[in-house]
Amino acid sequence: MRPSLLSLLFAAGCIDFTASSVDTDTGHSLDSAADTDTGADTEDTAKDSGTAPTLEGLKVSPANVDMPTTRAGGNLSAEAQYSDGSTRDVTAECAWSSGDEGVAFVATDGSVHGIGVGSTTATCAWKGESGDASVAVQAIARAHAGEVVINELLADPATGADPNNDGAADASDDEFVELVNAAGFTVDLAGATLWDSSNVIARHTFAPAAQLLPGSAIVVFGGGTPNLHAERCTAVPVTNEDVGLSLGLALNNDGDTLTLKDPDGAELAALTYDGAIEDASNVLDPEIDGSRYTHHSYITDSIGPYSPCTLATGASFPTVSERLTP
């Protein structure tokens, strides 16, 4: 019999029936294994997780802030410390606080502001950790030029007006000058004096307890018994050496210059007015930080012709936190 073509091909090795084992395989077993094999990735992830540094604590620098006076101030920084020895500056992310804000105030940027004599602890809190620094204030700083401003001045009270609220309208007693601490720390006005341009006797001498917190005010009236009770403001009558005839602040209605001097006679602040404003006060615009004076009633939301011991709007003077928080 003549051999078939198929048998000849088989004899020649051209056909291998053992390949049928591959034909019956889906051919995806190896690929499938590759698709589900994430061993290398898992190992890398585990490796990364195992070596990720952990937060071990916070370091606040410097460790001690010693302020000879409230003016000295200070700046704190905070450093996060990790298990691998690395560090990170977190000063701007801290929740800063002071153990006694009557001694020092710590702003959100880590700056330290002297408020009163004593010692306290400044703390940075961040991500469950905290770091501390010791703060000590030795004395209240005597005011320097530019730190205390004349915020408001009434030289010509309207007839019948009673700005000092003592129940008696008086053209001399109801004159007033309002001084505000524009500095970032507490200042001392003890022994400082107020002068007008034509008198050889100081119009007022400040008492030993005349200390102003940042943003707080003191109002000096020409006389009477001031009856004003406001937050962060003190109202007092003049104290001077007038003999026989009390002149009060002696502010001339047609213009004058009022000057605040330190105990050594150096000028701290001054205001010259021309008398154009009648029955109302001159006030800084904007208040505390302004560079020019205007009619009190021109201030937006002004409560009237004057506002001793409050802002022109009737609002209280700012708290230390409001004044010093950037």
C-alpha positions, 0 to 999 in steps of 0.5 A: 500500500502506498504510504499516506502523506500524513504518515510520511510527514510524521516519519520525517519529524515534521509533526510532533503530536506531543505539542497537543499538551500546549494546545490544550493549555489556555496559554494564560497560566504564566501571564496570570501569575505575573498579573497577580504577583505583586511580591516586589511591590509589597516588599518595597512598600513594607520596606518604605513603611519600616524606615519612615521616620517618626516624630520624637519631639519638639525643640524650642530655641532659644531655651531661655529668653531673658528680657531686661525690660519689656522692650527687649522682646524675643523670637522663638523657633520650633524644630520637629525632631525625627527618629532618623535624626532629621529635623524640620522647622515648624515655627509657623505651624505651632500653636504658641502659648504663654503660661502667664500672658500677664508676663509675656505674650507669644504671637503666632509667629513665635515672637515674644512680647513683654507685658509685665515683670515676672517669669513664665513658660512659652510653649509650642504645641504641634501634632501631639508634641510640645516644646518649651522655653523659659521667659523672664521679664525684669522691668517695664520699659520707660516709653520712648518716642513714637511708642505712645501716640496722642490718639484723640484731643478735645480742646473745645467742648461744646456748651453743655457737653460733659465728656468726663461724665461727672455730671457737670459740664465745664469748658476746662474740666471736660477738655481731654487728651487720649494717649494710646500705647502703639508699641508691641510691649508694655510701657511706663509713663511714670513721671512723664509730663504733658505741656501746652505751648504757652505755660511754664508749668507742666499741665499733667504729671503721670503717676508711678502706676501709669503703665500701658499695655499694648493697645491700651489707653489713658485719658487725661481730663482738664479736671473734675471727677472723670466717671468713665468705666471702659475696658483697657482704658483709664480716665484721670484728672490733671495733676499739676502744680497750678497755684491759685488758679487751676488751668487744667490742660489749658488747651487754647480753642484757637490752636495750640501744641500739646507735647508729651515728654519723658521724665528727662524732658525728651519729646515722646509725642506732640500734636499741633492743631489750628482750632478749625475743629469746634465742639469736637475732637481731633482724632488719628485716622486710622486710630492708634496707627494713623499719621494724620488727624481728622474731625472725630465725626468724619471717622467711619461709624463714629458715635459722635463728636468725641469718644474718650476711653473708646475708639471713635466707633464706641468699640473698646481698645484692642486686647493684647492678643488682638493688637499683637497677633499678626 
